[in-house]
Amino acid sequence: MMPLFCDNTSVINLTKNQIQHSRTKHIEIRHHFIRDHVSNWDCEVQFIEIGRQLADIFTKSLPKDRFFFTK
């Protein structure tokens, strides 16, 4: 099973809850794709703190110390 790390708890809950609400009708096809893979146990969406989100270096401007952060 492949882990997917996300810092948004609402998104994690949407992938685990298979009920379609009126508020979620606008969700794009890619989110339904992920939901299908979660239900098939191909991947698992896990919470990660925003300070440890490694994808931020590709999407946000970061201070120099955060950019060179190592575990």
mmCIF file of the C-alpha atoms, coordinates in Angstrom:
data_MODEL
# 
_entry.id   MODEL 
# 
loop_
_atom_site.group_PDB 
_atom_site.id 
_atom_site.type_symbol 
_atom_site.label_atom_id 
_atom_site.label_alt_id 
_atom_site.label_comp_id 
_atom_site.label_asym_id 
_atom_site.label_entity_id 
_atom_site.label_seq_id 
_atom_site.pdbx_PDB_ins_code 
_atom_site.Cartn_x 
_atom_site.Cartn_y 
_atom_site.Cartn_z 
_atom_site.occupancy 
_atom_site.B_iso_or_equiv 
_atom_site.pdbx_formal_charge 
_atom_site.auth_seq_id 
_atom_site.auth_comp_id 
_atom_site.auth_asym_id 
_atom_site.auth_atom_id 
_atom_site.pdbx_PDB_model_num 
ATOM 1  C CA . MET A 1 1  ? 0.000   0.000  0.000   1.00 0.00 ? 1  MET A CA 1 
ATOM 2  C CA . MET A 1 2  ? 1.362   3.381  -1.011  1.00 0.00 ? 2  MET A CA 1 
ATOM 3  C CA . PRO A 1 3  ? 1.080   6.244  1.518   1.00 0.00 ? 3  PRO A CA 1 
ATOM 4  C CA . LEU A 1 4  ? -0.030  9.693  0.347   1.00 0.00 ? 4  LEU A CA 1 
ATOM 5  C CA . PHE A 1 5  ? 0.746   12.474 2.793   1.00 0.00 ? 5  PHE A CA 1 
ATOM 6  C CA . CYS A 1 6  ? -1.669  15.401 3.101   1.00 0.00 ? 6  CYS A CA 1 
ATOM 7  C CA . ASP A 1 7  ? -1.905  18.314 5.538   1.00 0.00 ? 7  ASP A CA 1 
ATOM 8  C CA . ASN A 1 8  ? -5.640  18.894 4.966   1.00 0.00 ? 8  ASN A CA 1 
ATOM 9  C CA . THR A 1 9  ? -7.869  16.831 7.260   1.00 0.00 ? 9  THR A CA 1 
ATOM 10 C CA . SER A 1 10 ? -11.007 17.663 5.255   1.00 0.00 ? 10 SER A CA 1 
ATOM 11 C CA . VAL A 1 11 ? -9.496  16.072 2.157   1.00 0.00 ? 11 VAL A CA 1 
ATOM 12 C CA . ILE A 1 12 ? -8.504  12.996 4.143   1.00 0.00 ? 12 ILE A CA 1 
ATOM 13 C CA . ASN A 1 13 ? -12.062 12.635 5.446   1.00 0.00 ? 13 ASN A CA 1 
ATOM 14 C CA . LEU A 1 14 ? -13.503 13.004 1.927   1.00 0.00 ? 14 LEU A CA 1 
ATOM 15 C CA . THR A 1 15 ? -11.327 10.161 0.654   1.00 0.00 ? 15 THR A CA 1 
ATOM 16 C CA . LYS A 1 16 ? -12.410 7.863  3.484   1.00 0.00 ? 16 LYS A CA 1 
ATOM 17 C CA . ASN A 1 17 ? -16.133 8.737  3.411   1.00 0.00 ? 17 ASN A CA 1 
ATOM 18 C CA . GLN A 1 18 ? -17.831 7.268  0.349   1.00 0.00 ? 18 GLN A CA 1 
ATOM 19 C CA . ILE A 1 19 ? -21.071 9.241  0.831   1.00 0.00 ? 19 ILE A CA 1 
ATOM 20 C CA . GLN A 1 20 ? -21.677 11.884 -1.850  1.00 0.00 ? 20 GLN A CA 1 
ATOM 21 C CA . HIS A 1 21 ? -22.931 15.168 -0.373  1.00 0.00 ? 21 HIS A CA 1 
ATOM 22 C CA . SER A 1 22 ? -24.250 18.206 -2.201  1.00 0.00 ? 22 SER A CA 1 
ATOM 23 C CA . ARG A 1 23 ? -21.125 20.098 -1.114  1.00 0.00 ? 23 ARG A CA 1 
ATOM 24 C CA . THR A 1 24 ? -18.833 17.598 -2.832  1.00 0.00 ? 24 THR A CA 1 
ATOM 25 C CA . LYS A 1 25 ? -20.475 17.580 -6.262  1.00 0.00 ? 25 LYS A CA 1 
ATOM 26 C CA . HIS A 1 26 ? -17.930 20.099 -7.561  1.00 0.00 ? 26 HIS A CA 1 
ATOM 27 C CA . ILE A 1 27 ? -14.968 17.819 -6.852  1.00 0.00 ? 27 ILE A CA 1 
ATOM 28 C CA . GLU A 1 28 ? -12.865 17.142 -9.919  1.00 0.00 ? 28 GLU A CA 1 
ATOM 29 C CA . ILE A 1 29 ? -12.308 13.732 -11.492 1.00 0.00 ? 29 ILE A CA 1 
ATOM 30 C CA . ARG A 1 30 ? -8.789  13.389 -10.040 1.00 0.00 ? 30 ARG A CA 1 
ATOM 31 C CA . HIS A 1 31 ? -10.227 13.380 -6.502  1.00 0.00 ? 31 HIS A CA 1 
ATOM 32 C CA . HIS A 1 32 ? -12.638 10.589 -7.423  1.00 0.00 ? 32 HIS A CA 1 
ATOM 33 C CA . PHE A 1 33 ? -9.641  8.725  -8.866  1.00 0.00 ? 33 PHE A CA 1 
ATOM 34 C CA . ILE A 1 34 ? -7.847  8.943  -5.507  1.00 0.00 ? 34 ILE A CA 1 
ATOM 35 C CA . ARG A 1 35 ? -11.030 7.975  -3.650  1.00 0.00 ? 35 ARG A CA 1 
ATOM 36 C CA . ASP A 1 36 ? -11.333 4.848  -5.803  1.00 0.00 ? 36 ASP A CA 1 
ATOM 37 C CA . HIS A 1 37 ? -7.737  3.846  -5.086  1.00 0.00 ? 37 HIS A CA 1 
ATOM 38 C CA . VAL A 1 38 ? -8.223  4.380  -1.350  1.00 0.00 ? 38 VAL A CA 1 
ATOM 39 C CA . SER A 1 39 ? -11.326 2.166  -1.397  1.00 0.00 ? 39 SER A CA 1 
ATOM 40 C CA . ASN A 1 40 ? -9.386  -0.530 -3.328  1.00 0.00 ? 40 ASN A CA 1 
ATOM 41 C CA . TRP A 1 41 ? -6.559  -0.381 -0.735  1.00 0.00 ? 41 TRP A CA 1 
ATOM 42 C CA . ASP A 1 42 ? -4.029  0.670  -3.380  1.00 0.00 ? 42 ASP A CA 1 
ATOM 43 C CA . CYS A 1 43 ? -3.033  3.738  -1.370  1.00 0.00 ? 43 CYS A CA 1 
ATOM 44 C CA . GLU A 1 44 ? -3.699  5.337  2.001   1.00 0.00 ? 44 GLU A CA 1 
ATOM 45 C CA . VAL A 1 45 ? -4.007  9.068  2.695   1.00 0.00 ? 45 VAL A CA 1 
ATOM 46 C CA . GLN A 1 46 ? -2.156  9.984  5.893   1.00 0.00 ? 46 GLN A CA 1 
ATOM 47 C CA . PHE A 1 47 ? -1.949  13.253 7.807   1.00 0.00 ? 47 PHE A CA 1 
ATOM 48 C CA . ILE A 1 48 ? 1.355   15.110 7.966   1.00 0.00 ? 48 ILE A CA 1 
ATOM 49 C CA . GLU A 1 49 ? 2.055   18.364 9.776   1.00 0.00 ? 49 GLU A CA 1 
ATOM 50 C CA . ILE A 1 50 ? 2.361   21.397 7.541   1.00 0.00 ? 50 ILE A CA 1 
ATOM 51 C CA . GLY A 1 51 ? 5.909   21.994 8.773   1.00 0.00 ? 51 GLY A CA 1 
ATOM 52 C CA . ARG A 1 52 ? 6.991   18.542 7.559   1.00 0.00 ? 52 ARG A CA 1 
ATOM 53 C CA . GLN A 1 53 ? 5.253   18.694 4.156   1.00 0.00 ? 53 GLN A CA 1 
ATOM 54 C CA . LEU A 1 54 ? 8.094   18.189 1.690   1.00 0.00 ? 54 LEU A CA 1 
ATOM 55 C CA . ALA A 1 55 ? 6.009   19.121 -1.361  1.00 0.00 ? 55 ALA A CA 1 
ATOM 56 C CA . ASP A 1 56 ? 5.973   22.752 -0.177  1.00 0.00 ? 56 ASP A CA 1 
ATOM 57 C CA . ILE A 1 57 ? 9.451   23.307 -1.587  1.00 0.00 ? 57 ILE A CA 1 
ATOM 58 C CA . PHE A 1 58 ? 7.932   22.884 -5.066  1.00 0.00 ? 58 PHE A CA 1 
ATOM 59 C CA . THR A 1 59 ? 4.785   24.969 -4.541  1.00 0.00 ? 59 THR A CA 1 
ATOM 60 C CA . LYS A 1 60 ? 5.690   27.814 -2.155  1.00 0.00 ? 60 LYS A CA 1 
ATOM 61 C CA . SER A 1 61 ? 8.479   30.278 -1.673  1.00 0.00 ? 61 SER A CA 1 
ATOM 62 C CA . LEU A 1 62 ? 10.319  29.245 1.454   1.00 0.00 ? 62 LEU A CA 1 
ATOM 63 C CA . PRO A 1 63 ? 12.909  30.920 3.639   1.00 0.00 ? 63 PRO A CA 1 
ATOM 64 C CA . LYS A 1 64 ? 16.471  29.666 3.163   1.00 0.00 ? 64 LYS A CA 1 
ATOM 65 C CA . ASP A 1 65 ? 16.584  27.754 6.467   1.00 0.00 ? 65 ASP A CA 1 
ATOM 66 C CA . ARG A 1 66 ? 13.403  25.824 5.604   1.00 0.00 ? 66 ARG A CA 1 
ATOM 67 C CA . PHE A 1 67 ? 14.668  25.061 2.111   1.00 0.00 ? 67 PHE A CA 1 
ATOM 68 C CA . PHE A 1 68 ? 17.865  23.482 3.480   1.00 0.00 ? 68 PHE A CA 1 
ATOM 69 C CA . PHE A 1 69 ? 16.002  21.636 6.277   1.00 0.00 ? 69 PHE A CA 1 
ATOM 70 C CA . THR A 1 70 ? 17.170  18.060 6.912   1.00 0.00 ? 70 THR A CA 1 
ATOM 71 C CA . LYS A 1 71 ? 15.649  15.425 9.168   1.00 0.00 ? 71 LYS A CA 1 
# 
